[in-house]
Every structure is written in C-alpha cells, then in structure tokens.
Amino acid sequence: MTDLIEREADLLRFATAGSVDDGKSTLIGRLLLDSKAIFEDQLEAVEATSQSRGYDYTDLALLTDGLRSEREQGITIDVAYRYFATPRRKFIIADTPGHVQYTRNMVTGASTADLGLVLVDARQGLTEQSRRHAVLLSLLRVPHLVLAVNKMDLVDFDQKLFEKIDAEFTTFASRLNIPDLQVIPISALKGDNVVTRSQQMPWYDGPSLMHHLEHLHIASDRDLRDVRFPVQYVIRPKSDDYHDYRGYAGQVAGGVLKPGDEVMVLPSGMTSTIAGIDVFDQEVPEAFAPMSVVVRLTDDVDVSRGDMICRTKNMPEQTQDLDAMVCWMTTQPLRPRQKLAIKHTTRTARTVVKNVQYRLDVNTLHRDQDASELGLNEIGRVQLRVTQPLLVDSYERNRTTGSFILIDEATGVTVGAGMVNS
Amino acid sequence: MSTHADYRLSQLDELEAESIHIFREAAAEFEKPVLMFSGGKDSITMMRLAEKAFFPARIPFPVLQVDTGFDFPEVLATRDNWVERLGVRLIVASVDEAIKNGIVIDDGKTSRNRLQIGTLLNAIEVEGFTAAFGGGRRDEEKARAKERIYSHRDEFGQWDPKNQRPELWALYNGRLHEGEHMRVFPLSNWTELDIWHYIAREQIEIPSIYFAHRRKVIPRDGMLLSASEAVQPKAGESVEERLVRFRTVGDMTLTGCVESDADSYEKIIAEIAVARVTERGATRGDDRFSEAAMEDRKKEGYF
C-alpha cells in the first residue's frame, strides 16, 4: 500500500464551505478519522476537552479549530488546511469558515481548489449561504462541485426531501458556471454515505462522498493547450562545470513544452527554440502544469523574471488595462483613483483603480450599477490601469495567468483578489 | 520525475514542484533569505528541495542553525556533510553564547527549546535576514494548520494568527516594513509520511539516529530520553539499553525516542504508516505543556 501511495496517488485539493451549524467540522473530522489521519493522542485530547466541557459526545470540530480564540468562541475564524490520504489519492482540504463576514477566507480556500464541497442541513434546505457558496465557487472557477445534503438521519432519510433540495440546487446551479455537480445525501455524524454507502438510503444510487473524491478525474482540468511559462528565476551557475549554462526557472502555467518547440519570449517578442528542459540533474522530454522546471533556449536572448515564454502563434494578451472581478478583503473600501501594488504571475507593478462598474450581490447575482466602491468581503467588476504591461489571459481560460492580487503599499497587506474577465 | 501520457503528476512530484516554486519565489523577491536548519528530516528535505530549485547553481542563501548546546552529535555530523557537499555558508547561533551575552536568560526552569526563540530572533536581526525558510508542516500541529506559506513576522518576530494575510493562488505577498521578516514554509502541504516517502525515493542522507539502534535511555514521563551528560537519571530512575529510533530530532533534554526495529527507509515508512500517535505527541516534551503550547511559542517568534 505504501508503494502505491508513492507511485500512483495524485493530489486533489478541495475547499469546504457551509453554514455555521451544518456539521462541516464533523464531516471533516469523520473523513480524517475514517481514513486514519487522526492519531490516538489527538483523539484523546479532543475526548478530554469534550468531556471537560460537559458534552455527551466527542466534538470532532475540536480537531479542526486550532486557535485559542476559535476554541474559546467555538467557531472557525480562518482558513485551515487538513490532510488525509487513501491508496488512490492524497487530499488537501482548505477548511473555510461559513460566516458571511469571512467571504475572503472562502475565496482564499477556493483559489487553489479542484473541487468545492458545499454542505447544507437537510432540515433547513438551501439557505442564502448555500447559494452564496455556490456563486463564489463558480466565480473562482472551481471545476467540480459537490452538494452534500447533511443530517439525513434527522429527517428519517426522506427521499422526497432530498430530491426537492437536489432539484432546487440544480436549477440554481444552471445559472452559474459549474461544469460538474454531484449531489450526495449524507449523515456526517452517523457516517452514512461518507466513506461507505448507506444502508438507510437504498433509493440513492450514487457514490459515497469518499468514493466520488477518490475517483474524480482532474488531470484534464488543467490547460494543456496554451503554453504559458512565467519566468521566475534566471539560473546562471558561473561555475567551471556549467560555465555557459543559462536556464529559466519557473512553474508551467499552461500547455505542454517540448525541446525543439519554437517559442516567443514576452514582452520582448524575441523568438527562439527550446534547447532542453531540466528537472534537477535530468533532462525531461516535456513539461506541463504544474511542473517546476528549468527551460534552456538555443539563442542567447535577454530573458528575466517577470517575462513569459509562450508559443509564437498563441500568446497571452499584453495590456495595461485590466477588466476584472475583484474580491475586496479589507475594511478600507476600494475606491476610484486608489493606487495599489499588483502581483500577477511573477511580475509586480503598480496600478490605479479607474472605476467600479458594478457590485455583485452574491446572494441574488444582482449587479448594482450604482455602486462606486467595494467594501470588505464585497465582489465587483473593476477596471484598473497598470504602470507596465501585464501578460494576461482571461481567468476562465487559465486560473494562473488570469489571476492577480492587490497589495496596499502602505501596510503591505493583501487587500484584493482579482480575476481577469474575458 | 515520473511523467505520464495522461499528464498526471504523482502527489510527491506535485508537492516537490510546489516547494521548488516557493523556494525560487522567495529567493527572487527577498533581499536576504536564510534557511533554518535543525538537522532533522524536514530541514534536510528542505536542503534537498533547495538544491533542486537552483541546480546547477548553488543554493543562493546561507543556512542557519540554532545550536541548543544539547544537540545530538549524529545530527551535527549530518549537518556538516550537507553543508560541505552543497557548498553553502553555515551560520551557527548558539544558545550558550546568547545566554553568556545576556540575550536570553537561563533561569534554570526555561527549556532550551524556548531559549532558542530569543537566540533565533537575535541572529535574524543581527544578520539582517528578511526571510527565513522553515521546515514546518501544517499536519504537525493545529496551530501550524492555520499558518500561511509566507508567514509575516513583525519587528519583534511575532506571529499574529488573527491578522494573517490572505494567501491566494500561488501569488505570495512578500512585502515587509523595516525590521520585519517573513517565515517561509515550503513544506506546508507535506505530511510526515510524504517526507518519509520522499526521503526514501531520493535516498536522502539523514542522521543515523532516525534508524533503529541500541541506545542507553532513561524512561521518564512516558518518554524514553537518551542518557547523556545533559540527561542524567533522577532518584528512582534507571538507565536501560533498548533498541530505539527517533521520530523527531531536537534538543536531547526534550526529545524522546521510540522502541523500534526499523533500520531502513522502507521499514520506517511501514512503521509510520500504521503509527497511531503523532510524532510530537510521542516524542516531544515541549508540546505537552498546554493545549496551545505551539501557538503560544509561535506568537513569540518560534518557527
């Protein structure tokens, strides 16, 4: 089994979202517990705390609420990352809080996720929050979505109720951009349909949550068409053995690079050919996302950090004007004429806010055209002017070359997350 | 590097690619980075990843070890081998020196582990480091599960868990004010088992104390401490010889070993895969003080 993990297993990153009491921590606790990612000393600590608080059951949520203030308040206030593995896959969970005031944390967790997991309480049905979570996951282009209808044990495993929630959500999701949706009835507390199929719900013929997570095909979610290689670091050894070595290090953001390919370096527009691709001391026949490699070119062209290598007939847009959806993450509102630092792939520049076109109500999808600024946890369509050209694709096309962060130059804090519109 | 016709990367390859990206990003953006090196399996894995990130050039930053004065000789020997082979500069910040110079105060009650905090922060300040790579993993401890890959520290070296920068995509924000620094954790998404798989796959040289060997130990508080000048039996305690290995390495006064016959990478992996107790719960006295021991130390500047 250990060999299998090493050789075959791949990585799936998923973000969880849910309202306060819908059992999200319990579900994560159960996934960790059933995949043996929880150790006895951790479980004993949680049992002891549960007991000293007078609970009549072991509160698995205590496993995931790591900070003193979270344990004091009994709520999750920040994104936490959890890990578990099965022989097929390793999983990284971005556990994000459900409160509306923590939209920024959900955006953070979803930015790297392959899959979004939204929990609803079967007794409550869809809430404003479930819709908001689906909207955010759609906006962040998380390719797979699971709606887990939890606490089925508390509604007598009622098929009709489940089907009603399923239909309602599917209708709502059809207005969004969600390529893949799976709806699963579960009981996180009792374990129904979490790891094994539930005996209580013979009417449900879909997979258990764990089976779905393990078998989902994710490799094709990555962009294998458009070659995008943001240059991160120039490697010049200046040693006797590698006197003339000059390599461009970076992580492939899209497409497949091969030795012999004719490429263009932006922004200079110089063309050359890939002489070789190195991964440490070995040459590899090709590179694709998310490999970190070193690319050597046949010509001695001038390439530095912030440049991008692409194919000659398939280039990103080179522009100083960005039209993007921005999630604002700080109390001082985003306003026209505001100046900020912007980081996009490996390039950092300065930018000025030209205008806010509208503010998006993530509950109703209503676009408020009268809005002229964005407050904390608000999302809107914003136009920016950048001091130097950036090499961008639409976020829809490529989540790496289509995303950026905004930084307050006075405080140094990340204040916004942006996704370039097509 | 195993590439496949279906363009899948194995999870170890993907973790490696992510860590290398982080190393290059920090090396490109910070003026004066340093790699914190304890000689343990995680910091050795970091050395290996840094070696790969910049190959065939040398690692473009020095290595900093905080010497507790109670480090295992086998660990120091491995440290020296790595430093020599990679040709990196080694800086040693000594807790003994820090005590002598009045930088930290040894009241006879505070552990060496805690005294490392002031010693480390002083070294970072004196050398003017703006970024310090650490081998912390989020699976180690619940306070670490909350920490960012780029973890901002104020001019006192403090971590503020409630005021962390959001970390989006792989766009790390390295902005600093005068006197502040960043802790950078390339191994954030690795688990203990991942580290061992990687060490085995790469045949990485690690200190011999990770492998089963016979050693004189003192059973104390449910742990087996290595008998040495620093750790002598108290009244009623005995020194026994057992077949043991270490799951973590730290200061000898606080790091326990476990009984084991795992004397190869493969046997260690098999043992870890079925372990029912965390590495820290099993062998680290310093995490037993309170439920928030790690969080409290981290707020003060621990790594």
Interface residues (C-beta under 8 A of the other chain):
Chain A: M1 T2 I5 E6 R7 E8 A9 D10 L11 F39 E40 D41 Q42 A45 T49 L63 T64 D65 G66 L67 R68 S69 R71 I77 D78 V79 A80 Y81 R82 Y83 A85 R89 K90 I92 R104 N105 V107 T108 S111 T112 A219 R222 L224 Q232 Y233 I235 R236 P237 K238 S239 D241 Y242 Y245 A249 G250 Q251 V256 D278 V279 F280 D281 Q282 V284 P285 E286 F288 P290 M291 S292 V294 R305 M329 A341 K343 H344 T346 R399 T400 S403 F404 I405 I407 E409 G412 V413 T414 A417
Chain B: M1 S2 T3 D6 Y7 R8 L9 S10 Q11 L12 D13 E14 L15 E16 A17 E18 I20 H21 R24 E25 A27 A28 E51 K52 A53 F54 F55 P56 A57 R58 R138 D139 E141 K142 A143 A145 K146 H152 P161 K162 Q164 R165 P166 E167 L168 W169 A170 L171 N173 R175 L176 H177 S188 N189 T191 L193 D194 H197 A200 R201 I269 A270 A273 A275 R276 V277 T278 G281 A282 E291 A292 E295
